[in-house]
């Protein structure tokens, strides 16, 4: 009774925990049992325990073993317990399995060739017509029409080496038989080993619960047959796959033949950053011995298994194919299929530029992405050359870049003209720079283009930045960094940088090294950060600021301290601010913090001091090390006085939470540097954090200089030519900066013409976020496909209104974005298909509003506003029998409202806003 309960427990408990419990409970039970037996009959106990693993067992030649077999596959949203519900979809296969040995090794009774034959297979599906709602109901299918041939299994000591079958066997049927064969494979001892079965190559742990009960736990199964696989290299945007597999055996007490075998496995597909969105694949097997009978089965001759198989082929006059026990991938039949041309036609209006930033655009992107990945070169070329698609060409290029197949890249490059207008080529390169799993072919093609050179400087810079970003992502895959192409890219960028004759040239390659993100380029960036040239120093320090923490060594921190303290030469305040920020985020010493406060005693750098005070306070809220240092230092009057802490500047540094969720949080960090009452540099970084990972999703930097004419009496002439611009970084990929104007003449031309008074789009497109494809061979011989895609459709626009008469200005930067995450789990065979698809998405925008008055005094008010929006979740389930009219669909939808909010900046900004609007 107790042993039966333990067996049931092992089957139900998930293998990660069950592995530990089974070993522990099993070992403990046998220690207690052995102790009792030893106390009663030492000799008997010794013989019994020591002979435990050595029980002889094999199928008896001349005996037919008939089993009743059923297996099921169910798809649903993730459940707490692995049980069937009325909400899932799936199918069940029932049949009789006949096993009989047809050959036995002359010198080893444990080595046999088993003939496995299936009889009367039938299919049932989860149907509303079942005995109870959601139960299985029998349906006719191709499964009942297939010709049934036996397979031959090379059985040796409980393991199956190879599977031998007749040439031309139906793949789906063969996979079902491999699933049964895998369930026959077992050991009668406590052992952990690598085994090959229908799931691939797995770590398998066998535990003897008692002389007639065995459990089998499988983990870390790897595909043996090459299948397509890719995933997002950023963990935050990745898919979370949890797999559990277990089997339990009941053996005949006399000859140890399997009387009953059951298996269960679950595979969960979840979104790493939103774990409540996901799908579950559950499969079960049940093999029950019905009868055994003496038969005159054919006996084949041979001293070895190979000779016996030749004898089988000769007598049956059939060609025999030998395979591994691993299941073969099956051809996938389209469900509700449309051609690429038809699909684009149905999404044509959704793909128009005016719909970018909407959820419809994001959904269209994901649907077309999957279709493009299945399409060949000629099909894609025809779409691009169709004149009807000219208006949506940029959106199609986004999709081709995200597809990352060789046909999609070749098709795009065949229609792009890198010597003409730059809009389409730059759009393709921008999307390509955010590839999730780029190929070496694409990287090599881009390098060839860069070495030839381009006439347009802006397009050339985008090309170089794309090469750097693609190389970084390519490098994330194991061993790719060692390939010659990466060395070629690095040498290209560093040699070009070294040979630059102008600062503008240097900035291109410094920004490229920021995208490249390799540890062995840190020295190059540090050299420019320490240099005298102002702009290269700013961009090099910013590059250092965005590098992984593991790249920042003690040596680098010491050199950055010298930059901040200006021990060798004077540095721009932006360089000093970023250098200090890097140090503060990497366990600063007490001596550095004291030096930082000492710098603040000089009010000549009031704005820098104000910025750094805000940054220290902001970081200390979540950094225990910094908190402890401040508690130690601020008890000293030298560092805790109004002279240091009452700077009164307009600069600020702060972080705020954007959204909180069970799986991930998003926040933004802002560093705003003011000079003479006017904006000098502002950086907003948006982060997404999961339990153990962080990703910089978006950075928006605004820079300005030479605008003292608008600053009134207190304005400081910084010696720069009038200029302003914006630079954006998407998922650590720096884009080419967008310059609004250079020179006072160009600025005044914009002011008088009212160039920016109407809302104008600065950047728009669609990008791939989540990207995961995995084929999981199930224990029962079917294959599950787990697919996850996420996309964001964005539209960055803005407007600026300047009135010289009223001496005021108003600007709006609007970040409109829609995101969709779509996951699919599906199981396909030639006779049944079933899938579950989940979608989660929303459409919102973030508005950055700046109002400036420069009549009597300079007053600036910053606002960041997020309107109301809602998150939409839906789940679609389907099962279908190919060749018949049977289709079952289930659908569920819910929405979650998210209230709008205005984000608090800082106290000084609030005071200035009140002062401005209370007038």
C-alpha positions in Angstrom: 0.0 0.0 0.0 2.7 2.5 1.0 4.9 1.5 -1.9 2.0 2.0 -4.3 1.3 5.5 -2.9 5.0 6.3 -3.2 5.0 5.3 -6.9 1.9 7.4 -7.6 3.6 10.3 -5.8 6.7 10.0 -7.9 4.7 10.0 -11.1 2.8 13.2 -10.1 5.6 15.3 -8.6 7.6 17.4 -11.1 10.9 15.8 -11.9 13.1 18.6 -10.6 11.7 17.9 -7.0 10.8 14.3 -7.5 14.4 13.3 -8.4 15.5 14.5 -5.0 12.6 13.0 -3.1 12.7 9.7 -4.8 16.4 9.2 -4.1 16.0 10.4 -0.6 12.8 8.4 0.3 13.9 5.3 -1.6 17.3 5.2 0.0 15.8 5.8 3.5 13.2 3.1 3.0 15.7 0.5 2.0 18.1 1.4 4.8 15.3 0.9 7.4 14.1 -2.3 5.6 17.6 -3.6 5.4 18.2 -2.9 9.1 15.1 -4.8 10.1 15.9 -7.8 7.8 19.5 -7.9 9.1 18.2 -8.1 12.6 15.9 -11.0 11.7 17.9 -12.9 9.2 21.3 -11.5 8.2 22.2 -14.1 5.6 18.8 -13.9 3.8 19.0 -10.1 3.7 22.5 -10.0 2.3 21.5 -12.4 -0.5 18.3 -10.5 -1.3 19.8 -7.0 -1.3 23.0 -7.9 -3.2 21.0 -9.7 -6.0 18.6 -6.8 -6.4 20.1 -5.2 -9.5 21.0 -8.6 -11.1 17.5 -10.0 -11.7 17.5 -11.6 -15.1 14.8 -10.4 -17.3 14.1 -10.6 -21.0 11.2 -11.2 -23.3 10.8 -15.0 -23.9 11.4 -16.2 -27.4 8.2 -17.9 -28.8 5.9 -15.7 -26.6 3.7 -12.9 -27.9 3.2 -10.1 -25.4 0.0 -8.0 -26.1 -0.2 -4.6 -24.6 -3.0 -2.1 -24.5 -1.5 1.3 -25.2 -2.9 4.8 -25.2 -1.2 8.2 -25.3 -2.5 11.7 -25.2 -1.3 15.2 -25.9 -3.1 18.2 -24.3 -2.4 21.9 -24.8 -3.6 24.6 -22.4 -2.6 27.7 -20.5 -0.1 26.8 -17.7 -1.9 24.9 -14.9 -0.9 24.4 -11.3 -1.4 20.6 -11.6 -0.9 18.4 -14.7 -4.5 17.4 -15.1 -6.9 17.5 -18.0 -9.6 20.2 -17.9 -12.5 21.2 -20.1 -10.5 24.2 -21.4 -7.7 22.3 -23.0 -7.4 20.9 -26.6 -5.6 17.8 -27.8 -6.0 14.2 -28.8 -5.5 10.6 -27.7 -4.3 7.6 -29.7 -5.3 4.1 -28.6 -4.0 0.8 -30.0 -2.8 -2.7 -29.2 1.0 -3.2 -29.2 2.3 -6.7 -29.8 5.9 -7.5 -28.8 7.7 -10.7 -29.5 11.4 -11.6 -29.8 12.4 -12.9 -33.2 16.1 -13.3 -32.5 18.3 -13.9 -29.4 22.1 -13.7 -29.2 23.5 -17.2 -28.9 25.8 -16.2 -26.0 23.8 -13.4 -24.3 20.2 -13.9 -23.4 19.8 -10.2 -22.7 20.5 -9.2 -26.3 17.5 -9.7 -28.6 15.7 -8.3 -31.6 12.1 -7.5 -30.7 9.4 -7.2 -33.3 6.9 -4.5 -32.4 3.6 -4.4 -34.3 0.7 -2.1 -33.6 -2.9 -3.2 -34.2 -6.2 -1.2 -34.7 -4.9 2.3 -33.9 -7.7 4.9 -33.5 -7.8 8.7 -32.8 -9.9 10.6 -30.3 -10.0 14.3 -29.9 -11.1 16.7 -27.1 -14.6 17.4 -28.3 -17.8 19.0 -27.1 -19.4 15.7 -28.3 -17.6 13.5 -25.8 -19.3 11.6 -23.0 -18.8 14.6 -20.7 -18.0 18.2 -21.7 -14.3 18.4 -22.8 -13.9 14.6 -22.9 -12.4 12.6 -25.8 -14.5 11.5 -28.7 -13.5 9.1 -31.4 -13.0 10.6 -34.9 -12.0 8.9 -38.2 -8.6 9.9 -39.5 -5.7 8.9 -41.7 -4.3 6.9 -38.8 -6.9 4.2 -39.4 -6.0 4.0 -43.1 -2.3 3.5 -42.9 -0.8 0.2 -43.7 0.6 -1.3 -40.5 4.1 -2.8 -40.7 6.2 -4.1 -37.8 9.4 -2.4 -36.6 12.4 -4.3 -35.2 14.2 -3.1 -32.0 17.7 -4.0 -31.1 17.2 -4.7 -27.4 20.3 -5.1 -25.2 20.1 -5.2 -21.4 17.0 -3.1 -21.2 18.2 -0.5 -23.7 17.2 -0.1 -27.4 20.1 0.7 -29.6 18.6 1.1 -33.0 15.2 0.9 -34.7 14.8 -1.0 -38.0 11.8 -0.5 -40.2 10.7 -1.1 -43.8 11.6 1.5 -46.4 8.8 4.0 -47.0 7.2 3.7 -43.6 4.7 6.5 -42.8 6.7 9.0 -40.6 3.9 9.8 -38.2 3.2 6.1 -37.6 6.9 5.3 -37.1 7.2 8.1 -34.5 4.3 6.6 -32.6 6.1 3.3 -32.5 9.3 5.0 -31.4 7.3 6.4 -28.5 6.2 3.0 -27.5 9.7 1.6 -27.9 11.1 4.3 -25.7 8.6 3.4 -22.9 9.9 -0.2 -23.1 13.4 1.0 -22.4 14.2 0.7 -18.6 16.8 -0.5 -16.1 16.5 -2.6 -12.9 19.0 -0.7 -10.7 19.6 2.6 -9.2 21.6 4.3 -11.9 22.1 7.7 -13.5 23.2 7.7 -17.2 22.9 9.3 -20.6 20.3 7.6 -22.8 19.0 8.0 -26.2 15.2 7.7 -26.7 12.4 9.4 -28.5 13.1 12.6 -26.6 16.7 12.8 -27.8 19.8 12.3 -25.6 18.8 12.7 -22.0 20.2 12.5 -18.5 18.1 9.6 -17.1 17.9 8.6 -13.4 16.4 5.1 -12.5 15.3 4.4 -9.0 14.2 1.0 -7.6 11.3 1.7 -5.3 10.8 -2.0 -4.6 11.5 -5.3 -6.5 8.6 -4.7 -8.8 8.5 -0.9 -9.1 10.9 1.4 -11.0 10.8 5.1 -11.6 12.6 6.9 -14.5 13.3 10.7 -14.4 14.6 12.5 -17.5 16.1 15.9 -17.8 18.3 18.0 -20.0 17.2 16.3 -23.2 19.1 17.5 -26.3 17.9 17.1 -29.9 20.0 14.6 -31.8 18.5 15.1 -35.2 19.3 18.7 -36.4 16.2 20.9 -36.3 15.8 24.7 -36.6 16.5 26.5 -33.3 17.0 30.1 -32.3 16.4 32.3 -29.3 16.8 35.9 -28.2 20.3 36.5 -26.8 19.0 39.0 -24.3 17.6 37.1 -21.3 15.1 39.8 -20.4 13.5 39.4 -23.8 13.9 35.6 -23.9 11.5 32.7 -23.6 11.4 30.6 -20.4 11.1 26.9 -21.1 10.5 24.5 -18.2 10.4 20.8 -18.9 9.5 17.9 -16.7 9.4 14.2 -17.6 8.9 11.0 -15.5 7.9 7.4 -16.0 6.9 4.6 -13.7 7.1 0.8 -14.2 5.3 -2.1 -12.5 7.1 -5.4 -13.2 6.0 -9.0 -13.0 7.5 -10.4 -9.7 8.7 -13.5 -11.4 10.3 -12.7 -14.8 10.4 -8.8 -14.5 8.4 -8.3 -17.7 6.7 -4.9 -17.8 3.1 -5.3 -16.6 2.3 -1.6 -16.6 4.3 1.5 -17.7 3.1 5.1 -17.5 4.8 8.3 -18.4 4.0 11.9 -18.1 5.8 15.1 -19.2 5.0 18.8 -19.3 6.7 21.6 -21.2 5.9 25.2 -20.3 6.5 28.1 -22.6 6.5 31.4 -20.8 7.5 35.0 -21.5 10.5 35.8 -19.3 9.3 39.4 -18.7 5.7 38.4 -18.3 5.5 34.9 -16.9 1.7 34.9 -16.6 1.6 34.7 -20.4 2.3 31.2 -21.6 1.3 27.8 -22.8 1.7 24.2 -21.6 2.1 21.0 -23.5 1.3 17.8 -21.5 1.7 14.3 -22.8 0.9 11.0 -21.2 1.5 7.3 -22.0 -0.1 4.2 -20.6 1.1 0.7 -21.5 -0.8 -2.2 -19.9 0.0 -5.9 -20.4 -3.2 -7.6 -21.6 -2.0 -11.1 -22.3 1.0 -13.3 -23.2 0.6 -16.4 -25.4 2.8 -19.0 -27.1 3.2 -18.4 -30.8 5.1 -19.9 -33.7 6.8 -16.6 -34.5 9.5 -16.6 -37.2 13.0 -17.1 -35.8 15.8 -15.5 -37.8 19.3 -16.7 -37.9 22.6 -15.0 -37.2 25.4 -14.8 -34.6 25.0 -11.0 -34.4 22.2 -8.6 -34.6 23.5 -7.3 -37.9 23.4 -10.9 -39.4 19.9 -11.4 -38.0 18.6 -8.2 -39.6 20.0 -9.3 -43.0 18.1 -12.6 -42.4 14.9 -10.6 -41.7 15.3 -8.5 -44.9 16.0 -11.6 -47.0 13.0 -13.6 -45.7 10.6 -10.8 -45.8 11.9 -9.5 -49.1 12.0 -6.0 -47.9 14.5 -3.2 -47.7 15.2 -2.3 -44.1 16.1 1.2 -42.9 18.1 1.6 -39.7 17.5 4.7 -37.5 18.1 6.0 -34.0 15.3 5.9 -31.4 14.9 9.6 -31.6 11.8 10.8 -33.4 12.0 12.4 -36.8 10.6 15.9 -37.5 7.5 15.9 -39.6 6.4 18.2 -42.4 4.1 20.9 -41.0 0.9 21.5 -42.8 -0.4 25.1 -42.9 -3.5 25.9 -40.9 -5.7 28.5 -42.6 -2.8 29.2 -45.0 -2.4 32.2 -47.2 0.4 33.1 -49.6 2.8 35.8 -48.7 1.2 38.0 -51.4 -2.3 37.4 -50.1 -1.2 38.1 -46.5 0.4 41.4 -47.4 -2.7 42.4 -49.3 -4.9 41.7 -46.3 -2.5 43.8 -44.0 -1.9 46.5 -46.6 -3.8 49.3 -44.8 -2.4 48.2 -41.4 1.1 48.6 -42.7 0.7 52.2 -43.9 2.9 54.7 -42.2 0.0 56.4 -40.4 -0.7 53.2 -38.5 2.8 52.7 -37.1 2.8 52.9 -33.4 -0.5 51.0 -33.2 -1.3 47.4 -32.1 -2.6 46.5 -35.5 0.8 47.3 -37.0 2.6 45.2 -34.4 0.3 42.2 -35.1 0.8 42.5 -38.8 4.6 42.5 -38.3 4.6 39.2 -36.4 2.2 37.5 -38.8 4.2 38.5 -41.8 7.5 37.8 -40.2 6.6 34.1 -39.8 5.5 33.9 -43.4 8.6 35.6 -44.8 10.8 33.1 -42.9 9.0 30.3 -44.8 9.3 32.0 -48.2 12.0 31.6 -50.9 14.0 34.2 -52.7 11.8 34.5 -55.8 8.6 34.9 -53.7 10.1 37.7 -51.6 11.6 39.5 -54.6 8.2 39.5 -56.4 6.6 41.2 -53.4 9.3 43.9 -53.3 9.1 44.6 -57.0 5.3 44.8 -57.0 4.6 48.6 -57.6 1.5 48.3 -55.4 3.8 47.8 -52.4 5.9 50.9 -52.9 4.0 52.9 -50.2 4.6 50.2 -47.6 8.2 49.4 -48.7 9.8 50.7 -45.4 7.6 48.5 -43.4 8.3 45.5 -45.6 12.0 46.2 -45.1 11.6 46.1 -41.4 10.0 42.6 -41.7 12.7 41.3 -44.1 15.5 42.5 -41.7 13.8 40.8 -38.7 13.3 37.6 -40.7 17.1 37.1 -40.8 17.0 34.4 -43.4 19.5 34.4 -46.4 16.6 34.7 -48.9 15.1 37.7 -47.1 18.5 39.5 -47.0 19.3 38.7 -50.6 15.9 40.0 -51.7 16.2 43.2 -49.8 19.8 43.9 -51.0 18.7 43.2 -54.6 16.2 46.1 -54.6 18.0 48.7 -52.4 20.1 51.4 -54.0 22.9 52.5 -51.7 23.9 55.2 -54.1 20.6 57.0 -54.3 18.1 58.4 -51.7 19.1 57.0 -48.3 15.6 56.5 -46.7 15.0 52.9 -47.6 18.6 51.6 -47.3 18.9 53.3 -43.9 15.6 51.9 -42.8 16.7 48.3 -43.6 20.1 48.8 -41.9 18.4 50.2 -38.8 16.1 47.2 -38.5 19.0 44.8 -39.3 21.1 46.3 -36.5 18.5 44.9 -34.0 18.7 41.3 -35.4 18.2 38.6 -32.7 20.3 35.8 -34.3 22.2 37.3 -37.3 24.0 34.9 -39.6 27.7 35.2 -40.6 26.6 35.5 -44.3 24.7 38.8 -43.5 27.6 40.2 -41.5 30.1 39.4 -44.2 27.9 41.0 -46.8 27.7 44.2 -44.8 31.5 44.2 -44.4 32.0 43.9 -48.1 29.7 46.9 -48.6 31.5 49.0 -46.0 34.9 48.3 -47.5 33.7 49.5 -50.9 32.5 52.7 -49.3 29.4 54.8 -49.7 29.0 58.3 -51.1 26.6 59.5 -48.5 28.2 60.1 -45.1 25.0 59.6 -43.1 24.2 56.3 -44.7 27.9 55.2 -44.3 27.7 55.9 -40.5 24.5 53.9 -40.2 26.2 51.0 -42.0 29.2 51.1 -39.7 26.9 51.3 -36.6 24.9 48.3 -38.0 28.0 46.2 -38.5 29.1 46.9 -35.0 25.7 46.0 -33.5 25.2 42.8 -35.6 28.7 41.7 -34.6 27.9 42.1 -30.9 24.8 40.0 -31.2 26.5 37.4 -33.4 29.2 37.2 -30.7 26.7 36.2 -28.0 26.3 32.8 -29.5 29.0 30.4 -28.2 32.3 30.3 -30.1 31.1 32.9 -32.6 33.5 35.5 -31.1 36.4 33.3 -32.1 35.5 33.5 -35.8 37.7 35.5 -38.2 34.9 37.8 -39.2 34.8 39.3 -35.6 38.5 40.0 -35.7 38.0 41.5 -39.2 35.3 43.9 -37.9 37.3 45.0 -34.9 40.4 45.7 -36.9 38.3 47.6 -39.4 36.8 49.9 -36.8 39.9 50.5 -34.7 42.2 51.2 -37.7 39.6 53.5 -39.3 39.4 55.4 -35.9 43.1 55.7 -35.7 43.4 57.1 -39.2 40.6 59.7 -38.7 41.6 63.3 -39.5 38.5 65.0 -38.0 36.4 64.8 -34.9 33.3 64.0 -36.9 35.1 61.0 -38.3 36.2 59.9 -34.8 32.7 60.1 -33.5 31.5 57.6 -36.1 33.8 54.9 -34.9 33.5 55.8 -31.2 29.8 55.3 -31.5 30.5 52.0 -33.4 32.7 50.7 -30.6 29.8 51.5 -28.2 27.6 49.2 -30.3 30.4 46.6 -30.7 30.6 46.2 -26.8 33.8 44.1 -26.6 35.9 44.2 -23.5 39.2 44.5 -25.5 38.1 47.8 -26.9 37.8 49.5 -23.5 41.3 50.8 -23.7 40.6 52.6 -27.0 37.5 54.3 -25.6 39.3 55.2 -22.4 42.1 56.9 -24.3 39.5 59.2 -26.0 37.6 59.8 -22.8 40.9 61.1 -21.3 41.7 63.2 -24.4 41.6 66.9 -24.9 39.1 66.8 -27.8 35.7 67.7 -26.2 33.1 65.8 -28.3 35.1 62.5 -28.7 35.6 62.6 -25.0 31.9 63.0 -24.3 30.9 60.1 -26.6 33.7 57.8 -25.5 32.7 58.3 -21.8 29.1 57.7 -22.6 30.2 54.5 -24.4 32.1 53.4 -21.2 29.0 54.3 -19.1 26.8 51.8 -21.1 29.3 48.9 -21.0 28.6 45.7 -19.0 29.7 46.0 -15.4 32.1 43.1 -15.8 34.2 45.2 -18.3 34.9 47.9 -15.6 38.1 46.9 -13.9 39.9 48.6 -11.0 42.4 50.0 -13.3 39.7 51.7 -15.4 38.0 53.1 -12.3 41.3 54.6 -11.1 41.8 56.4 -14.5 38.2 57.6 -14.5 38.8 59.1 -11.0 41.7 61.1 -12.5 39.3 62.3 -15.2 36.7 63.4 -12.7 39.2 65.1 -10.4 40.9 66.7 -13.4 44.4 65.6 -12.2 45.9 65.7 -15.6 43.9 68.4 -17.5 40.5 70.0 -17.5 37.5 68.1 -18.8 34.1 69.0 -20.0 31.4 68.8 -17.2 29.5 66.1 -19.1 32.6 63.9 -19.2 33.2 64.5 -15.5 29.5 63.7 -14.6 29.5 60.4 -16.6 33.0 59.4 -15.2 31.7 60.0 -11.6 28.5 58.0 -12.4 30.5 55.0 -13.6 32.5 55.0 -10.4 29.5 55.5 -8.1 27.9 52.4 -9.7 30.9 50.2 -9.0 31.5 50.0 -5.3 33.2 53.5 -4.8 35.7 53.9 -2.0 35.2 56.2 1.0 38.1 58.2 -0.3 36.5 58.8 -3.6 33.2 59.9 -2.0 35.0 62.4 0.2 36.8 63.7 -2.8 33.5 64.1 -4.7 32.0 66.1 -1.8 35.2 68.2 -1.6 34.8 69.1 -5.3 31.3 70.5 -4.5 32.8 73.1 -2.1 33.5 75.1 -5.3 30.4 76.8 -6.6 32.0 77.5 -9.9 30.6 74.1 -10.9 27.2 74.6 -9.3 25.3 72.7 -12.0 27.7 69.8 -12.0 27.5 69.7 -8.2 23.7 69.7 -8.3 23.7 66.9 -10.9 26.0 64.7 -8.8 24.2 65.3 -5.6 21.0 64.1 -7.2 22.8 61.1 -8.7 24.4 60.0 -5.3 21.0 60.3 -3.6 19.3 58.4 -6.4 21.8 55.5 -6.4 21.9 55.3 -2.6 18.2 54.3 -2.5 19.0 50.9 -3.9 22.8 50.5 -3.2 23.5 49.3 0.3 27.2 49.9 -0.1 26.7 53.5 -1.0 24.2 53.9 1.9 26.8 52.7 4.4 29.4 55.1 3.0 27.1 58.0 3.2 26.1 57.2 6.8 29.8 57.2 7.7 30.8 60.3 5.8 27.8 62.6 6.5 28.3 62.5 10.3 31.3 64.7 9.6 30.5 68.4 9.5 33.1 68.9 6.8 30.9 67.0 4.4 27.4 67.6 5.8 26.8 71.3 5.5 24.7 73.7 3.5 27.7 74.9 1.5 27.9 71.5 -0.1 24.2 70.4 -0.1 22.6 73.7 -0.9 23.9 74.1 -4.5 20.6 75.5 -5.9 21.4 74.5 -9.5 18.7 73.5 -12.1 20.4 70.3 -13.1 19.0 67.1 -11.8 19.4 63.3 -11.7 16.7 60.9 -10.6 15.0 57.6 -11.3 11.3 56.7 -11.4 9.4 53.5 -11.8 7.4 53.3 -15.0 5.5 50.0 -14.4 5.6 47.1 -12.0 4.7 43.5 -12.7 5.1 40.1 -11.0 7.8 39.1 -13.6 9.5 42.4 -14.5 9.7 46.1 -13.7 10.4 48.9 -16.0 12.0 52.2 -14.8 13.7 55.2 -16.2 16.7 57.2 -15.1 17.2 60.8 -16.1 20.4 63.0 -16.0 19.6 66.6 -16.9 22.5 69.0 -17.2 21.8 72.7 -17.4 24.3 75.4 -18.4 23.6 79.1 -17.9 19.9 78.3 -17.4 19.6 76.4 -20.7 19.7 72.7 -21.5 23.1 71.4 -22.3 22.6 67.6 -22.3 19.8 65.3 -21.1 19.8 61.6 -21.1 16.8 59.4 -20.3 17.5 55.6 -20.0 14.6 53.2 -19.9 15.4 49.9 -18.2 13.5 46.6 -18.0 14.5 44.4 -15.0 13.6 40.8 -14.3 14.6 38.8 -11.3 18.2 38.4 -12.3 18.7 40.5 -15.5 18.5 44.0 -16.7 18.3 45.5 -20.2 18.5 49.1 -21.3 15.5 49.1 -23.6 15.7 52.7 -24.8 17.9 55.8 -24.4 17.0 59.2 -25.6 19.6 61.9 -25.4 19.1 65.6 -26.2 22.1 67.9 -26.7 22.3 71.6 -27.3 25.0 74.3 -27.3 25.7 77.9 -28.4 22.2 79.1 -27.4 23.2 81.8 -25.0 21.3 84.3 -27.1 18.1 82.9 -25.7 19.3 82.7 -22.1 19.1 86.3 -20.9 21.6 88.1 -18.7 22.7 84.9 -16.8 23.4 82.9 -19.9 27.0 81.6 -20.3 28.6 81.7 -23.7 30.0 78.2 -24.1 32.0 79.0 -27.1 30.1 76.6 -29.3 28.3 77.2 -32.6 24.5 77.1 -32.1 23.4 73.4 -32.4 20.9 71.0 -31.1 19.9 67.4 -31.8 18.7 64.1 -30.5 20.3 60.7 -30.3 18.5 57.4 -29.7 19.7 54.0 -28.6 17.4 51.0 -29.0 18.3 47.9 -27.0 21.9 49.0 -26.7 22.1 49.8 -30.4 23.2 53.4 -31.0 21.5 55.1 -34.0 23.0 57.9 -36.0 22.3 61.2 -34.2 19.6 63.5 -35.7 20.8 67.1 -35.8 18.1 69.7 -35.7 20.3 72.6 -36.7 23.9 73.7 -36.9 24.7 77.4 -36.8 22.6 80.4 -35.7 21.6 81.2 -39.2 20.0 77.8 -39.7 18.4 78.1 -36.2 16.8 81.5 -37.0 15.6 80.1 -40.3 13.7 77.4 -38.5 12.3 80.0 -36.0 11.0 82.4 -38.7 9.7 79.6 -40.9 8.0 77.8 -38.0 9.6 74.5 -39.4 8.8 72.4 -36.3 5.5 74.1 -35.3 3.5 71.1 -36.8 4.0 67.6 -35.3 6.6 65.9 -37.4 7.7 62.2 -37.3 11.4 61.8 -36.5 11.7 58.0 -36.5 9.2 55.2 -37.0 9.2 51.5 -37.7 8.7 48.1 -36.2 11.2 46.0 -34.4 11.5 42.4 -33.3 11.7 41.8 -29.5 11.1 38.3 -28.4 12.3 35.6 -30.9 12.4 31.9 -29.9 11.8 28.7 -31.9 12.3 25.3 -30.4 11.3 21.8 -31.5 10.7 19.5 -28.5 10.5 15.7 -29.2 7.9 14.3 -26.8 8.3 10.9 -25.1 5.3 9.5 -27.0 6.9 10.2 -30.4 5.2 13.4 -31.4 7.0 16.7 -31.8 6.0 19.9 -30.1 6.9 23.3 -31.6 7.4 26.1 -29.1 7.4 29.6 -30.8 7.6 33.0 -29.2 7.7 36.3 -31.1 7.3 39.8 -29.8 7.3 43.1 -31.7 7.1 46.8 -31.0 5.7 49.3 -33.5 6.9 52.8 -32.7 6.4 56.4 -33.9 8.7 59.0 -32.4 7.5 62.5 -33.3 7.8 66.0 -32.0 7.1 69.7 -32.5 8.7 72.9 -31.4 7.1 76.3 -31.2 9.2 79.4 -30.5 7.9 83.0 -30.1 10.6 85.7 -30.1 7.8 88.2 -29.5 6.6 86.5 -26.3 10.1 85.2 -25.6 8.9 81.7 -24.8 9.1 78.2 -26.4 7.1 75.0 -26.2 8.2 71.6 -27.3 6.6 68.1 -27.4 8.3 64.8 -27.9 5.8 62.1 -28.3 6.9 58.4 -28.1 4.0 56.3 -29.4 4.4 52.6 -29.2 2.4 49.4 -29.5 3.7 46.0 -28.4 2.5 42.5 -29.0 3.9 39.3 -27.6 2.6 36.1 -29.3 3.4 32.6 -28.3 2.4 29.3 -30.0 2.7 25.7 -28.8 1.6 23.2 -31.5 1.8 19.5 -32.1 1.5 18.3 -35.7 1.4 15.0 -37.4 0.0 13.8 -40.7 -3.3 12.7 -39.0 -3.9 15.3 -36.3 -3.0 18.9 -35.5 -3.5 20.9 -32.3 -2.2 24.3 -31.1 -2.6 27.0 -28.5 -1.7 30.6 -29.2 -1.5 33.3 -26.6 -1.3 37.1 -27.3 -0.6 39.9 -24.9 -0.2 43.5 -26.0 -1.0 47.2 -25.5 -0.8 50.5 -27.2 0.3 53.6 -25.3 2.5 56.7 -25.6 4.8 58.8 -23.5 4.8 62.6 -23.9 7.8 64.7 -22.9 6.7 68.4 -22.7 9.1 71.3 -22.2 8.0 74.9 -21.7 10.6 77.7 -21.6 10.2 81.4 -20.8 13.1 83.8 -21.3 11.4 87.2 -20.8 12.8 88.5 -17.5 14.4 85.4 -16.2 14.9 81.9 -17.6 12.2 79.5 -16.3 11.9 75.9 -17.7 9.2 73.4 -16.8 9.6 69.7 -17.8 6.6 67.3 -17.8 6.4 63.6 -18.6 2.9 62.3 -19.1 1.5 58.8 -19.9 -2.2 58.7 -21.0 -4.6 55.9 -20.0 -4.3 52.6 -21.9 -5.2 48.9 -21.6 -3.4 45.6 -21.9 -5.2 43.1 -24.0 -4.7 39.3 -23.5 -6.3 36.6 -25.6 -5.9 32.9 -26.0 -6.8 30.9 -29.1 -6.9 27.1 -29.2 -7.5 24.8 -32.1 -7.5 21.1 -33.1 -7.9 19.8 -36.6 -7.9 16.5 -38.4 -6.2 16.8 -41.8 -8.3 15.4 -44.7 -11.5 15.9 -42.8 -13.9 18.8 -42.0 -13.4 18.5 -38.3 -12.1 21.7 -36.6 -12.5 22.7 -33.0 -11.8 26.3 -31.9 -11.8 27.9 -28.5 -11.1 31.6 -27.8 -10.8 33.7 -24.6 -10.1 37.4 -24.2 -9.7 39.8 -21.3 -8.5 43.4 -20.9 -6.7 45.1 -18.0 -6.9 48.9 -17.8 -3.8 50.9 -16.9 -4.5 54.4 -15.6 -2.5 57.4 -16.9 -0.1 59.3 -14.8 2.2 62.3 -14.7 5.7 61.5 -13.5 7.2 63.6 -10.7 10.6 65.0 -11.8 12.2 66.8 -8.9 11.4 69.5 -6.3 13.1 72.3 -8.3 11.2 71.4 -11.5 7.9 71.4 -9.6 8.6 74.8 -8.2 9.4 76.2 -11.6 6.3 74.7 -13.2 4.1 76.2 -10.4 5.8 79.5 -11.0 5.3 79.4 -14.7 1.7 78.2 -14.8 0.4 80.1 -11.7 1.0 83.3 -13.7 
